[in-house]
Amino acid sequence: MTQEPIKPVPNPCLGICQLDERDLCIACMRSGMEIAEWGFFSEDEKRAVWARIREREAGARDD
């Protein structure tokens, strides 16, 4: 049985790095710390960032 290779977690960066008053990027919704540390995060940590991004996006729609 051959196991399919695990795909790396994609970087959410959209190339518009501008932080708002909450320290969140207006494009990808990551915090300044998440942006700075992305390259050092494990794949599990990157998936956790994506989960927080989805939560932030959902919260932004509710505002």
N, CA, C and O atoms as a GROMACS GRO file, in nm:
protein
  252
    1MET      N    1   0.085  -0.117   0.000
    1MET     CA    2   0.000   0.000   0.000
    1MET      C    3   0.090   0.124   0.000
    1MET      O    4   0.174   0.140   0.088
    2THR      N    5   0.071   0.211  -0.098
    2THR     CA    6   0.149   0.334  -0.108
    2THR      C    7   0.073   0.448  -0.044
    2THR      O    8  -0.045   0.471  -0.072
    3GLN      N    9   0.143   0.520   0.042
    3GLN     CA   10   0.079   0.632   0.109
    3GLN      C   11   0.101   0.759   0.026
    3GLN      O   12   0.212   0.785  -0.021
    4GLU      N   13  -0.005   0.837   0.009
    4GLU     CA   14   0.003   0.961  -0.066
    4GLU      C   15   0.081   1.063   0.016
    4GLU      O   16   0.060   1.074   0.136
    5PRO      N   17   0.172   1.140  -0.049
    5PRO     CA   18   0.249   1.238   0.027
    5PRO      C   19   0.157   1.346   0.086
    5PRO      O   20   0.057   1.385   0.025
    6ILE      N   21   0.193   1.392   0.204
    6ILE     CA   22   0.115   1.496   0.270
    6ILE      C   23   0.151   1.630   0.207
    6ILE      O   24   0.268   1.666   0.195
    7LYS      N   25   0.048   1.704   0.166
    7LYS     CA   26   0.069   1.835   0.106
    7LYS      C   27   0.097   1.937   0.215
    7LYS      O   28   0.033   1.935   0.320
    8PRO      N   29   0.194   2.026   0.191
    8PRO     CA   30   0.221   2.130   0.290
    8PRO      C   31   0.102   2.226   0.302
    8PRO      O   32   0.028   2.247   0.206
    9VAL      N   33   0.086   2.282   0.420
    9VAL     CA   34  -0.022   2.379   0.444
    9VAL      C   35   0.012   2.506   0.366
    9VAL      O   36   0.122   2.560   0.382
   10PRO      N   37  -0.080   2.556   0.283
   10PRO     CA   38  -0.050   2.674   0.204
   10PRO      C   39  -0.043   2.801   0.288
   10PRO      O   40  -0.110   2.814   0.390
   11ASN      N   41   0.041   2.893   0.244
   11ASN     CA   42   0.053   3.022   0.309
   11ASN      C   43  -0.068   3.106   0.270
   11ASN      O   44  -0.099   3.119   0.152
   12PRO      N   45  -0.138   3.165   0.368
   12PRO     CA   46  -0.257   3.243   0.337
   12PRO      C   47  -0.228   3.383   0.283
   12PRO      O   48  -0.321   3.457   0.250
   13CYS      N   49  -0.101   3.421   0.274
   13CYS     CA   50  -0.064   3.556   0.232
   13CYS      C   51  -0.120   3.589   0.094
   13CYS      O   52  -0.112   3.509   0.001
   14LEU      N   53  -0.178   3.709   0.082
   14LEU     CA   54  -0.231   3.758  -0.044
   14LEU      C   55  -0.146   3.871  -0.102
   14LEU      O   56  -0.182   3.930  -0.204
   15GLY      N   57  -0.033   3.901  -0.034
   15GLY     CA   58   0.059   4.003  -0.083
   15GLY      C   59   0.017   4.146  -0.052
   15GLY      O   60   0.070   4.240  -0.111
   16ILE      N   61  -0.078   4.164   0.038
   16ILE     CA   62  -0.123   4.297   0.079
   16ILE      C   63  -0.100   4.309   0.230
   16ILE      O   64  -0.197   4.313   0.306
   17CYS      N   65   0.022   4.314   0.272
   17CYS     CA   66   0.054   4.309   0.415
   17CYS      C   67   0.031   4.445   0.479
   17CYS      O   68   0.119   4.532   0.478
   18GLN      N   69  -0.088   4.462   0.535
   18GLN     CA   70  -0.122   4.586   0.604
   18GLN      C   71  -0.204   4.549   0.727
   18GLN      O   72  -0.311   4.488   0.716
   19LEU      N   73  -0.154   4.586   0.844
   19LEU     CA   74  -0.221   4.551   0.969
   19LEU      C   75  -0.321   4.659   1.009
   19LEU      O   76  -0.294   4.778   0.992
   20ASP      N   77  -0.436   4.616   1.061
   20ASP     CA   78  -0.535   4.712   1.109
   20ASP      C   79  -0.511   4.741   1.257
   20ASP      O   80  -0.410   4.699   1.313
   21GLU      N   81  -0.604   4.812   1.318
   21GLU     CA   82  -0.589   4.852   1.458
   21GLU      C   83  -0.592   4.733   1.554
   21GLU      O   84  -0.552   4.746   1.670
   22ARG      N   85  -0.638   4.617   1.507
   22ARG     CA   86  -0.640   4.496   1.591
   22ARG      C   87  -0.516   4.410   1.571
   22ARG      O   88  -0.506   4.301   1.627
   23ASP      N   89  -0.419   4.460   1.491
   23ASP     CA   90  -0.296   4.386   1.457
   23ASP      C   91  -0.328   4.266   1.369
   23ASP      O   92  -0.259   4.164   1.375
   24LEU      N   93  -0.433   4.278   1.285
   24LEU     CA   94  -0.468   4.174   1.189
   24LEU      C   95  -0.447   4.227   1.049
   24LEU      O   96  -0.481   4.342   1.019
   25CYS      N   97  -0.391   4.144   0.963
   25CYS     CA   98  -0.372   4.182   0.823
   25CYS      C   99  -0.510   4.201   0.759
   25CYS      O  100  -0.599   4.118   0.777
   26ILE      N  101  -0.527   4.310   0.685
   26ILE     CA  102  -0.657   4.338   0.623
   26ILE      C  103  -0.687   4.241   0.509
   26ILE      O  104  -0.802   4.230   0.466
   27ALA      N  105  -0.587   4.171   0.458
   27ALA     CA  106  -0.607   4.078   0.346
   27ALA      C  107  -0.622   3.934   0.393
   27ALA      O  108  -0.722   3.869   0.363
   28CYS      N  109  -0.523   3.883   0.466
   28CYS     CA  110  -0.525   3.740   0.502
   28CYS      C  111  -0.579   3.712   0.642
   28CYS      O  112  -0.599   3.597   0.679
   29MET      N  113  -0.602   3.817   0.720
   29MET     CA  114  -0.659   3.806   0.855
   29MET      C  115  -0.567   3.738   0.957
   29MET      O  116  -0.613   3.692   1.062
   30ARG      N  117  -0.436   3.732   0.928
   30ARG     CA  118  -0.342   3.679   1.028
   30ARG      C  119  -0.295   3.794   1.116
   30ARG      O  120  -0.295   3.909   1.075
   31SER      N  121  -0.255   3.760   1.238
   31SER     CA  122  -0.197   3.860   1.328
   31SER      C  123  -0.053   3.887   1.286
   31SER      O  124   0.006   3.809   1.211
   32GLY      N  125   0.001   3.996   1.335
   32GLY     CA  126   0.140   4.027   1.305
   32GLY      C  127   0.233   3.915   1.348
   32GLY      O  128   0.329   3.884   1.277
   33MET      N  129   0.207   3.855   1.464
   33MET     CA  130   0.289   3.744   1.512
   33MET      C  131   0.277   3.623   1.421
   33MET      O  132   0.376   3.558   1.390
   34GLU      N  133   0.155   3.593   1.378
   34GLU     CA  134   0.135   3.478   1.289
   34GLU      C  135   0.208   3.497   1.157
   34GLU      O  136   0.263   3.402   1.101
   35ILE      N  137   0.208   3.619   1.106
   35ILE     CA  138   0.280   3.649   0.982
   35ILE      C  139   0.430   3.630   1.003
   35ILE      O  140   0.496   3.563   0.923
   36ALA      N  141   0.482   3.688   1.110
   36ALA     CA  142   0.626   3.683   1.137
   36ALA      C  143   0.676   3.541   1.162
   36ALA      O  144   0.788   3.507   1.125
   37GLU      N  145   0.594   3.459   1.226
   37GLU     CA  146   0.637   3.325   1.266
   37GLU      C  147   0.598   3.215   1.168
   37GLU      O  148   0.637   3.100   1.188
   38TRP      N  149   0.524   3.246   1.063
   38TRP     CA  150   0.472   3.144   0.971
   38TRP      C  151   0.579   3.045   0.927
   38TRP      O  152   0.556   2.924   0.931
   39GLY      N  153   0.693   3.092   0.887
   39GLY     CA  154   0.798   3.004   0.837
   39GLY      C  155   0.857   2.910   0.942
   39GLY      O  156   0.924   2.813   0.908
   40PHE      N  157   0.831   2.939   1.068
   40PHE     CA  158   0.883   2.856   1.178
   40PHE      C  159   0.777   2.761   1.234
   40PHE      O  160   0.810   2.670   1.310
   41PHE      N  161   0.651   2.781   1.196
   41PHE     CA  162   0.542   2.698   1.248
   41PHE      C  163   0.548   2.557   1.192
   41PHE      O  164   0.588   2.536   1.077
   42SER      N  165   0.507   2.462   1.273
   42SER     CA  166   0.488   2.324   1.225
   42SER      C  167   0.361   2.321   1.138
   42SER      O  168   0.285   2.418   1.137
   43GLU      N  169   0.340   2.212   1.068
   43GLU     CA  170   0.220   2.200   0.985
   43GLU      C  171   0.093   2.206   1.072
   43GLU      O  172  -0.007   2.264   1.031
   44ASP      N  173   0.098   2.148   1.190
   44ASP     CA  174  -0.017   2.154   1.281
   44ASP      C  175  -0.044   2.298   1.326
   44ASP      O  176  -0.159   2.339   1.334
   45GLU      N  177   0.062   2.372   1.355
   45GLU     CA  178   0.045   2.512   1.394
   45GLU      C  179  -0.013   2.594   1.279
   45GLU      O  180  -0.096   2.683   1.300
   46LYS      N  181   0.031   2.565   1.158
   46LYS     CA  182  -0.023   2.636   1.041
   46LYS      C  183  -0.171   2.605   1.022
   46LYS      O  184  -0.249   2.694   0.989
   47ARG      N  185  -0.210   2.480   1.043
   47ARG     CA  186  -0.352   2.445   1.035
   47ARG      C  187  -0.433   2.520   1.142
   47ARG      O  188  -0.546   2.561   1.118
   48ALA      N  189  -0.374   2.537   1.260
   48ALA     CA  190  -0.441   2.611   1.367
   48ALA      C  191  -0.458   2.758   1.327
   48ALA      O  192  -0.561   2.819   1.358
   49VAL      N  193  -0.358   2.814   1.260
   49VAL     CA  194  -0.370   2.953   1.212
   49VAL      C  195  -0.486   2.962   1.113
   49VAL      O  196  -0.567   3.054   1.121
   50TRP      N  197  -0.494   2.867   1.019
   50TRP     CA  198  -0.604   2.866   0.923
   50TRP      C  199  -0.739   2.859   0.994
   50TRP      O  200  -0.835   2.924   0.951
   51ALA      N  201  -0.748   2.781   1.101
   51ALA     CA  202  -0.873   2.771   1.177
   51ALA      C  203  -0.909   2.907   1.238
   51ALA      O  204  -1.025   2.947   1.237
   52ARG      N  205  -0.808   2.976   1.292
   52ARG     CA  206  -0.833   3.109   1.350
   52ARG      C  207  -0.874   3.209   1.241
   52ARG      O  208  -0.959   3.294   1.264
   53ILE      N  209  -0.812   3.198   1.123
   53ILE     CA  210  -0.850   3.286   1.011
   53ILE      C  211  -0.998   3.266   0.978
   53ILE      O  212  -1.071   3.363   0.962
   54ARG      N  213  -1.041   3.142   0.969
   54ARG     CA  214  -1.183   3.114   0.937
   54ARG      C  215  -1.275   3.171   1.046
   54ARG      O  216  -1.382   3.223   1.015
   55GLU      N  217  -1.233   3.160   1.173
   55GLU     CA  218  -1.313   3.218   1.282
   55GLU      C  219  -1.320   3.370   1.269
   55GLU      O  220  -1.426   3.429   1.288
   56ARG      N  221  -1.207   3.432   1.237
   56ARG     CA  222  -1.204   3.578   1.222
   56ARG      C  223  -1.290   3.622   1.104
   56ARG      O  224  -1.362   3.722   1.113
   57GLU      N  225  -1.283   3.548   0.995
   57GLU     CA  226  -1.366   3.580   0.878
   57GLU      C  227  -1.514   3.569   0.913
   57GLU      O  228  -1.594   3.655   0.874
   58ALA      N  229  -1.552   3.465   0.986
   58ALA     CA  230  -1.691   3.448   1.027
   58ALA      C  231  -1.734   3.562   1.119
   58ALA      O  232  -1.846   3.612   1.108
   59GLY      N  233  -1.647   3.602   1.210
   59GLY     CA  234  -1.677   3.713   1.299
   59GLY      C  235  -1.690   3.844   1.225
   59GLY      O  236  -1.773   3.928   1.261
   60ALA      N  237  -1.609   3.863   1.122
   60ALA     CA  238  -1.616   3.986   1.043
   60ALA      C  239  -1.748   3.995   0.968
   60ALA      O  240  -1.802   4.104   0.951
   61ARG      N  241  -1.799   3.882   0.923
   61ARG     CA  242  -1.928   3.881   0.852
   61ARG      C  243  -2.043   3.912   0.947
   61ARG      O  244  -2.147   3.964   0.905
   62ASP      N  245  -2.025   3.879   1.075
   62ASP     CA  246  -2.131   3.902   1.174
   62ASP      C  247  -2.137   4.045   1.223
   62ASP      O  248  -2.235   4.086   1.284
   63ASP      N  249  -2.030   4.123   1.197
   63ASP     CA  250  -2.025   4.263   1.246
   63ASP      C  251  -2.118   4.354   1.172
   63ASP      O  252  -2.124   4.474   1.202
   0.00000   0.00000   0.00000
